[in-house]
Amino acid sequence: MLFNIATATRSRLILRKYLQVQCKREICKTSMLYSEGSPHNIESETGKRIPRRILKRIEARGLTEDDVIKFQGSHQPISPNKDNSILMGSTDDLKLLVDDMVVKESVTRNDFPSDKVDYTEIKKTRDQTITAFRPKTNPQDTSLILFPGQGSQFVGMGKKLLAYNGVKDLFEMASDVLGYDLLDICLNGPKSQLDKTVVCQPAVFVTSMAAVEKLHKLHPQVMKNCTGTAGFSVGEYSSLVFSGMLTFRDAVRVVKVRAEAMQRASEIIPSGMMTVFVGHNSILNFAMLAAREYCSQKLHIRDPVCCIANYLYSDCKVIAGNEEALQFIEDNKQDFNIKRTKRLPVSGAFHTQLMESACEPVVKALKNVEIKKPLFRVHSNVTTKRYHTNSEVVKLLRQQIVKPVKWEQILHTLYSRQQGENFPSTYEVGPGKQMGTLLKVVNSKAHQSYTNIDV
């Protein structure tokens, strides 16, 4: 019932706006045809008679269609019917008729403020490439490093890295901080244990850093020509270590606190995450609004949450929130023109306000570590821009817990180019190939220079 009411309200607004636009178009056509000095009649200009909607207004004045056409050809006074006291004997009189049919501008602006918005300025602020770094050297001689996040883990990851120097030392150092044998869980599972947030986040982070050792061995030039790095969610901590802003041991401590805090937050309220595939006619924002209203009004859930958690690419987002809200969208996806939905195997609504309780422990942990100046640019999940100051790192990593990951926007920032320009070499360092898959969808030309460091 709630969805039907909301849909009806939206439909009325759309219909009203549509009628106003159509009316203005007809007024413009009529005004041109009635302009003084034109020797042609209406039918010869348009190829058809006066539109019925305009004709009704003319007939309300006591005139006929032939009267108006005759007037347009001769510019002579027309005698109205007996019950009409207005003489349409001049162009001014016809202009009065046209003006009477115009929708008042003030009404339109009040109901639709977007009519007076300067979209040119908005387009400028939405251009992610404004803050991008484009070195003057040949882009093919530079490289970008991408790190995956939670969800890329699999049992057996790290096995192909053990032959490289320093890898076992990293896992041993991490196990000392975590208090359990991380390498054993990565290699042997079980999967149910590896998929837990409290284990998964450190596992993905440490495996990614171990893969950096393989990257150094196979592509030693990367550290010299790297111009930027970005990581998805917990992968952002890998970017910070790779750039030299955090030490490996300090990052393990923070990731441990982060994983435990987010695990506790996910157990407070039943929640989850879901991938949604949309099209040009999908109304995802309205679907999330309807889901929140349903939870609030029908289920009496206080402050329900349902919002975008990950921007993957134009036709795919990850939404997160209360379990009931996700179920509502899953059951009614056809009403919102959503093509397909897929639940993610996670226990909480990460990157939403439901994770608020996890922020304070992470901030406290970050304030106890030393943050150094980066060797190259690290792009934030929250702003898509690079980090500038140490205090900004603490601030944005806190916000990252409760705000969406703007990965699609980061890829535009890193890879948008003019036609014919070359692209840098891209290395995905960590488990899986999810970052490469997203890059291929967002920018297929940039993906041609993509390499995965297999773990």
Protein Blocks (a to p, Z undefined) as FASTA:
>chain_A
ZZmmmmmmmmmmmmmmmmmmmmmmmmmmmmmmmpghiabdfklmnopacdfklmmmmmmn
opafklmmmmmmnopacdddfklcbdcfbfklmmmmmmmmpccfklmmmmmmmlmpcfkl
mmmmmmmklmpccdfbdfklgccdddddehiacehihjlmmmpghklmmmmmmmmmnopa
fklmmmnopfklmmpmklmmmmmmmmmmmmmmmmmmmmmmlmmmpgbdcdehjlmmmmmm
mnopacfklmmmmmmmmmmmmmmmmmmpgcddddddddfkbcfklmmmmmmmmmmmmnop
ghiadddfbdfbfmbccddddfklmmmmmmmmmmnopabdcddfbfbdehiaklmmmmmm
mmmmmmmpccdddfbdcddfklopacfbfklmmmmmmmmmmpccdfklmmmmmmgccehi
acdddddededjklmmmmmmmmmmlmmmgccddZZ
